[in-house]
């Protein structure tokens, strides 16, 4: 068959050759836009939730640390009048100095998180009151075993402070990490002193 209408052989062959199907492009049709918007919304929600949890968790940890140190200071101060052993009295004096210095240095992190006694969670405040420790120490006093009881209870309590400092460290800012590391390093030997005294006087 010869091409007609003035077409060349090459034009004619190109015309009758089967055409390759067009690949569908990623056009901005309505379903595509809808799916993209849904994915974006989900991502934003997830990021907001994660950020909120991270911020809340960080703040609550600093609240807990502040309250736990305050309770420790209160108990250590009250114990001063009842301690009979001179060595334990020395350990307790070192602890009070540590608490005074650490509480002073804690002011900046608390300010960064806008933490004040009025803004602190009542639930955390109740949990960090140290009621069980105080009751145990009082029982020791009534049973003429104040020194050994106090050393045991305070030693255990200080290990919880150390644990909290460790837990807070990974998610803290570099500046706050420096504070947490110093607080931990200074408290570790004091904690060991109370634990060793408790073990020796069981």
C-alpha angles and dihedrals in degrees: 000000000000123000116252138201093050095296119149120233091254093052091048094051092048090051097052095040114105111261120232111245114255115249112238110249127219093260124180094250122156098263091050092050091047093051092046092050092049092051091048092050092050091050092050091049092049092049091048092050093047092048091048093049092047093049093045093047092050093049094046091051091054090047089052093048092050093050094044091053091047091052091047090052092049093051094044091051093049091047094058093081094050104044112107102176112086094212092052089046089056091050090050092051090053089050092052091051090050092050092049093051095042093047089052092051091045091067094084097053091045090052091049090056092040091238118166132157088261094053097043116111112260089217093057090043090056093045093051097046091101094225095155093049092048092049092050092049091049090052089052091053093050090050094049091248099106100134098050093041093048093048091049096047095042092046091054092044092052091053088059089053090052091049091051091051089052093048092051097047103078096054097039125103117257091258093050091044088059090054093047093048093050092046091051096046092050095046098046097075092043090053090050090052092056092045093050092048091049092050092048093050103042 
